[in-house]
Amino acid sequence: MLNDILNDYEIESSQLIVRSMGYNIQIIVLEQTKYIKEELVKWIQTHITDEQTYSF
């Protein structure tokens, strides 16, 4: 829609197509404890909204 509006005002524009690839989950075991489990669970609850990824 924005493309059409800009073109009506004679402003050259194009559509930009973007694709999201989803999450890339990496699990790394650290020799020293950096985060406690509760901190990690809280971060996941705050930042992961996709139910399937959250369950994983």
One Martini backbone bead per residue (centre of mass of N, CA, C, O) as a GRO file, in nm:
protein
   56
    1MET     BB    1   0.058   0.063  -0.021
    2LEU     BB    2   0.297   0.255   0.003
    3ASN     BB    3   0.387   0.229  -0.286
    4ASP     BB    4   0.131   0.361  -0.412
    5ILE     BB    5   0.145   0.633  -0.270
    6LEU     BB    6   0.425   0.720  -0.371
    7ASN     BB    7   0.356   0.698  -0.675
    8ASP     BB    8   0.130   0.917  -0.669
    9TYR     BB    9   0.373   1.130  -0.577
   10GLU     BB   10   0.625   1.060  -0.759
   11ILE     BB   11   0.766   0.831  -0.587
   12GLU     BB   12   1.004   0.619  -0.597
   13SER     BB   13   0.925   0.264  -0.564
   14SER     BB   14   0.956  -0.046  -0.372
   15GLN     BB   15   0.962  -0.373  -0.294
   16LEU     BB   16   1.039  -0.553   0.011
   17ILE     BB   17   1.152  -0.875   0.070
   18VAL     BB   18   1.100  -1.074   0.369
   19ARG     BB   19   1.261  -1.345   0.554
   20SER     BB   20   1.200  -1.567   0.810
   21MET     BB   21   1.389  -1.839   0.969
   22GLY     BB   22   1.394  -1.823   1.264
   23TYR     BB   23   1.531  -2.023   1.495
   24ASN     BB   24   1.860  -2.061   1.660
   25ILE     BB   25   1.954  -2.330   1.856
   26GLN     BB   26   2.207  -2.324   2.113
   27ILE     BB   27   2.392  -2.565   2.302
   28ILE     BB   28   2.610  -2.476   2.575
   29VAL     BB   29   2.860  -2.607   2.776
   30LEU     BB   30   2.987  -2.480   3.062
   31GLU     BB   31   3.232  -2.487   3.297
   32GLN     BB   32   3.109  -2.226   3.399
   33THR     BB   33   2.888  -2.062   3.576
   34LYS     BB   34   2.662  -1.803   3.449
   35TYR     BB   35   2.373  -1.933   3.480
   36ILE     BB   36   2.076  -1.986   3.602
   37LYS     BB   37   1.794  -2.152   3.540
   38GLU     BB   38   1.592  -1.923   3.614
   39GLU     BB   39   1.711  -1.711   3.419
   40LEU     BB   40   1.660  -1.870   3.158
   41VAL     BB   41   1.355  -1.908   3.187
   42LYS     BB   42   1.285  -1.606   3.199
   43TRP     BB   43   1.398  -1.533   2.920
   44ILE     BB   44   1.217  -1.722   2.757
   45GLN     BB   45   0.942  -1.607   2.852
   46THR     BB   46   1.007  -1.317   2.731
   47HIS     BB   47   1.130  -1.396   2.415
   48ILE     BB   48   0.944  -1.652   2.365
   49THR     BB   49   0.638  -1.693   2.168
   50ASP     BB   50   0.673  -1.964   2.049
   51GLU     BB   51   0.545  -2.259   2.151
   52GLN     BB   52   0.735  -2.469   2.020
   53THR     BB   53   1.003  -2.340   2.109
   54TYR     BB   54   0.941  -2.326   2.411
   55SER     BB   55   0.914  -2.636   2.453
   56PHE     BB   56   1.212  -2.702   2.361
   0.00000   0.00000   0.00000
